[in-house]
């Protein structure tokens, strides 16, 4: 699709829907359209659509707001509904390998194969010697299996909103593309991405742009913390969400007061220590154990990968997702996980139209939609 706009990347998440459209210009990629719309709480739960009317309404509103030039979309599959496994299978020509794949992986996936759509990503071609010294060639692949019913439900909703779903893609793969700006890097080592969303945390590790590890931890996203705050304070979830974001992990920002004029160092300043009010204190008490668990699960994921791949140390950790923006969380992760930690801005490294740059502030929630769009335009 060089020289034109590809499919619109569509990310239907728990808290909202995001869409991005990109265009290839030679060896450059430009984001030409980007928009997002919030979803009512409970419209989507654990990757399943609960309120179809609300989702269809949001999709129509999203296209009106984004003014996308196409209604053809590539949509992301929720990580909670996707199984991934790394296996090695005897080498075959690509066409024969794909045709035989379903019959060779019966023991690799703990599901009825008739209930899932199966695809694979080739990681490497390797040689293996048997007990007699005979060498055979194998394909090391990452199997991706997604629930057929879930795919069909999402596709039906898109059609009801006047869209044409053409491709379903892995959200984890889209994150890698967004992190790599749509370019396959060379000899850059292993890097991790942690998508801290409303309901779940997904950890993806890639090496030179190739997926090596994908893990999803359900019921650990920002909504878990929000509901805990709501129960502790006796408020509704919407109010608790606002209180959570206002307070953060460390409480309100301290007031900075100037030192009295009689001081020798008149330009110095001090922090006025203000004790937390009962509501803020209770919120911090609830959020910190949740944060400890989130950080522990991310660290455990990195440690597990590192134990199996000691020669490729993880060099960086990139945070994406709505909950990653919670005040104090990135700093807490940085102190407890010994790698360089930063937040992804999907617009960094890609050119963008003046309209997009004017309308969009850096938003990590656009990462999956951006990665989906990059895949369609390659």
C-alpha positions in Angstrom: 0.0 0.0 0.0 3.0 2.3 -0.5 2.0 5.8 -1.3 -1.5 5.5 0.1 -3.3 5.1 3.4 -3.7 1.6 4.7 -6.5 0.1 6.8 -7.5 2.0 9.9 -6.1 0.3 13.0 -8.9 -0.2 15.5 -8.3 -1.0 19.2 -11.5 -1.9 21.2 -10.5 -1.8 24.8 -12.3 -2.0 28.1 -12.3 1.7 28.8 -12.4 3.1 25.3 -12.0 2.7 21.6 -9.0 4.1 19.7 -8.3 4.3 15.9 -5.3 5.4 13.9 -4.7 5.7 10.2 -1.2 5.9 8.7 0.2 6.5 5.2 3.5 5.3 3.7 5.6 8.0 2.0 8.6 6.1 0.5 10.5 4.9 3.5 8.6 7.2 5.9 5.3 6.6 7.7 2.9 9.4 8.5 0.0 9.3 10.9 -2.8 11.1 9.1 -5.8 10.5 11.4 -6.1 9.5 15.1 -9.0 9.6 17.5 -10.4 8.0 20.6 -13.8 7.7 22.4 -14.5 6.5 25.9 -16.8 3.6 26.6 -19.4 3.4 29.4 -18.1 1.3 32.4 -19.1 -2.3 31.9 -19.7 -2.2 28.2 -16.8 -4.6 27.7 -15.7 -6.9 30.5 -12.8 -9.4 30.4 -12.6 -9.0 26.6 -16.3 -9.8 26.1 -18.8 -7.3 24.7 -21.6 -6.9 27.3 -23.4 -3.8 25.9 -23.4 -4.1 22.1 -25.5 -1.0 21.5 -23.0 1.1 23.5 -20.0 -0.2 21.5 -21.7 0.3 18.1 -22.6 3.9 19.2 -19.0 4.5 20.2 -17.7 3.2 16.9 -20.0 5.5 15.0 -18.9 8.4 17.2 -15.3 7.5 16.7 -15.5 7.7 12.9 -17.3 10.9 13.0 -14.7 12.4 15.4 -11.7 11.0 13.5 -12.9 11.8 10.0 -11.1 8.7 8.7 -10.9 8.4 4.9 -11.6 4.6 5.0 -14.0 2.3 6.8 -11.9 -0.7 6.2 -10.2 -1.8 9.4 -7.7 -4.1 11.0 -8.8 -4.8 14.5 -6.9 -6.0 17.5 -7.7 -9.2 19.4 -7.8 -8.8 23.2 -4.8 -10.5 24.7 -7.0 -12.3 27.2 -8.7 -14.1 24.4 -5.5 -15.1 22.6 -3.3 -18.1 23.3 0.4 -18.1 22.3 2.8 -21.0 22.4 6.4 -21.4 21.1 7.0 -24.7 19.4 9.4 -26.3 17.0 8.0 -28.3 14.1 9.6 -30.1 11.1 10.5 -27.8 8.3 8.2 -27.8 5.2 7.8 -25.3 2.3 5.7 -22.4 3.6 2.5 -23.4 1.8 2.7 -27.0 3.0 3.6 -26.0 6.5 0.6 -23.7 6.9 -1.7 -26.4 5.5 -0.4 -29.0 8.0 -0.1 -26.7 11.0 -3.5 -27.5 12.6 -2.7 -31.2 12.5 0.7 -30.8 14.2 -0.2 -28.7 17.2 -2.9 -30.7 18.9 -0.9 -31.2 22.1 0.5 -27.6 22.2 -2.8 -25.8 22.9 -5.2 -26.6 25.8 -8.3 -25.8 23.7 -10.6 -27.5 21.2 -8.9 -26.6 17.9 -12.2 -26.3 16.2 -13.1 -23.3 18.5 -10.1 -21.2 17.5 -8.6 -19.5 14.5 -4.9 -20.4 14.3 -2.0 -18.5 12.8 1.8 -18.5 13.4 4.8 -16.3 13.4 8.1 -17.8 12.1 10.9 -17.0 14.7 13.8 -19.0 13.2 14.8 -22.0 11.1 17.0 -24.3 13.3 18.9 -27.6 12.9 18.3 -30.4 15.4 20.4 -33.6 15.6 18.7 -36.8 16.7 20.2 -39.6 18.8 21.9 -41.1 15.8 23.5 -37.8 14.7 21.2 -37.2 11.9 20.4 -33.5 11.4 17.0 -32.2 10.5 15.7 -28.7 9.9 12.9 -27.3 12.1 10.7 -24.2 12.1 10.7 -22.5 15.5 7.3 -20.7 15.5 5.0 -18.7 17.8 1.5 -20.2 17.5 -1.3 -17.7 17.9 -4.9 -19.0 18.6 -7.9 -16.7 19.0 -11.5 -17.7 19.8 -13.6 -17.8 16.7 -16.8 -16.7 18.5 -15.1 -13.6 20.0 -13.7 -12.6 16.5 -17.1 -13.0 14.9 -18.8 -10.9 17.6 -16.4 -8.0 17.2 -16.7 -8.2 13.4 -20.5 -8.1 13.6 -20.4 -5.0 15.8 -18.1 -3.2 13.3 -20.4 -4.1 10.4 -23.4 -2.7 12.4 -21.4 0.6 12.8 -20.9 0.7 9.0 -17.3 -0.5 9.1 -15.6 -3.3 7.1 -13.4 -5.6 9.2 -10.8 -7.1 6.9 -8.0 -8.3 9.2 -7.8 -9.5 12.8 -4.4 -9.0 14.4 -2.7 -9.7 17.8 -2.6 -6.6 20.1 0.8 -7.9 21.4 2.3 -7.9 17.9 0.8 -4.4 17.4 2.6 -3.2 20.5 5.9 -4.4 19.1 5.4 -2.6 15.8 4.5 0.6 17.7 7.6 0.3 19.9 9.8 -0.3 16.8 8.0 2.5 14.8 7.1 0.0 12.2 10.7 -0.7 11.3 12.4 -4.1 12.0 15.4 -3.2 14.1 18.8 -5.0 13.8 21.0 -6.1 16.7 19.2 -4.1 19.3 18.8 -6.8 21.9 15.7 -7.7 23.9 13.2 -5.1 25.1 10.0 -5.5 27.2 6.7 -3.7 26.9 4.1 -3.7 29.7 0.6 -2.7 28.7 -1.2 -1.8 31.9 -4.8 -1.5 30.9 -8.1 -1.3 32.7 -8.6 -5.0 33.3 -5.3 -6.7 32.6 -1.6 -6.4 32.4 0.2 -7.8 29.3 4.0 -8.2 29.2 5.6 -8.6 25.7 9.3 -9.1 25.1 10.8 -8.8 21.7 14.3 -9.3 20.3 15.2 -7.3 17.2 11.5 -6.8 16.7 10.6 -10.5 16.9 8.2 -11.6 19.6 9.9 -13.9 22.2 7.5 -13.8 25.2 3.9 -12.9 25.7 2.1 -13.1 29.1 -1.3 -11.7 30.1 -2.3 -11.3 33.8 -6.1 -10.9 34.1 -7.9 -8.9 36.7 -4.9 -6.8 37.7 -5.5 -3.6 35.7 -6.5 -0.2 36.8 -10.2 -1.2 37.4 -9.1 -3.6 40.1 -7.6 -0.6 42.0 -10.6 1.6 41.2 -13.1 -0.9 42.6 -10.9 -1.3 45.7 -10.9 2.4 46.3 -14.7 2.5 45.7 -15.2 -0.2 48.4 -12.8 1.5 50.9 -14.4 5.0 50.5 -18.0 3.9 49.9 -18.3 5.7 46.6 -19.4 4.7 43.1 -16.7 3.5 40.6 -16.8 6.7 38.6 -16.0 8.8 41.6 -13.4 6.3 42.7 -11.6 6.6 39.3 -11.4 10.3 39.7 -10.1 10.1 43.3 -7.5 7.4 42.2 -6.1 9.7 39.5 -6.2 12.8 41.6 -4.3 11.1 44.5 -1.9 8.7 42.8 0.4 6.4 44.7 2.0 9.1 46.8 -0.9 11.4 47.6 -1.3 15.0 46.4 1.7 17.0 45.3 3.2 18.8 48.2 3.0 22.6 48.3 6.3 24.4 47.6 6.7 27.5 49.7 9.5 30.1 49.5 11.9 30.6 52.4 11.5 33.8 54.4 13.2 36.8 53.0 15.6 37.0 56.0 17.2 33.8 54.7 20.7 34.2 53.2 19.6 31.9 50.3 16.6 33.9 49.2 16.1 31.9 46.1 15.9 28.6 47.9 12.6 26.9 48.6 11.3 24.2 50.9 8.4 21.7 50.9 5.6 22.4 53.3 4.8 19.0 54.8 1.1 18.5 54.6 -0.4 15.4 56.2 -2.7 13.4 53.9 -6.4 14.0 54.5 -8.3 10.8 55.5 -9.7 10.2 52.0 -6.3 10.6 50.3 -4.6 8.5 53.0 -7.1 5.7 52.6 -6.7 5.8 48.8 -2.9 5.6 49.1 -3.3 2.6 51.5 -5.4 0.8 48.9 -3.4 1.7 45.8 0.0 0.7 47.1 -0.6 -3.0 47.7 -2.1 -3.2 44.2 1.0 -1.4 42.7 3.2 -3.9 44.6 1.4 -6.8 42.9 1.5 -5.2 39.4 5.2 -4.5 39.7 5.9 -8.0 41.1 4.1 -9.6 38.1 6.0 -7.5 35.6 9.3 -8.4 37.3 8.4 -12.1 37.5 7.7 -12.1 33.7 11.1 -10.5 33.0 12.8 -12.9 35.3 11.1 -15.9 33.7 12.2 -14.8 30.3 15.7 -14.1 31.5 16.1 -17.5 33.0 15.2 -19.2 29.7 17.3 -16.7 27.6 20.3 -15.7 29.8 22.3 -14.5 26.7 19.8 -11.8 25.8 19.3 -9.5 28.8 16.3 -7.2 28.7 17.6 -3.7 28.2 14.5 -1.5 28.5 10.9 -1.6 29.7 8.3 0.5 27.9 5.0 1.3 29.6 1.8 1.8 27.7 -1.9 1.7 28.6 -4.2 4.0 30.4 -3.2 2.9 33.9 0.5 3.3 33.2 -0.2 7.1 33.5 -1.2 6.8 37.1 0.9 9.4 39.1 3.9 7.7 40.8 3.6 4.3 39.1 6.4 4.8 36.5 8.8 6.1 39.2 7.9 3.1 41.5 8.6 0.6 38.7 11.9 2.3 37.9 13.1 1.9 41.4 12.2 -1.8 41.6 13.0 -3.2 38.2 16.7 -2.7 37.2 16.2 -1.7 33.5 15.6 1.7 31.8 11.9 2.4 32.1 10.0 4.9 30.0 6.5 5.6 28.6 5.7 5.1 25.0 4.5 8.0 22.9 3.2 6.4 19.7 3.7 9.7 17.8 7.5 9.8 18.6 9.6 8.5 15.7 6.7 8.8 13.2 5.8 11.9 11.2 2.2 13.1 11.7 0.0 15.5 9.8 -0.4 19.0 11.3 -4.0 18.3 12.2 -3.0 15.2 14.2 -0.1 17.0 16.0 -2.5 19.9 16.9 -5.3 17.7 18.1 -3.4 14.9 19.9 -1.4 15.1 23.1 1.0 12.2 23.8 -1.3 9.3 24.6 0.0 5.8 25.3 -3.5 4.4 24.8 -3.0 4.9 21.0 -0.1 2.4 20.9 -2.1 -0.7 19.9 -4.1 1.1 17.3 -0.9 2.7 15.9 0.8 -0.8 15.7 -2.3 -2.3 13.9 -2.2 0.5 11.3 1.5 0.1 10.8 1.0 -3.6 10.0 -1.7 -2.8 7.4 0.5 -0.2 5.7 3.7 -2.3 5.4 
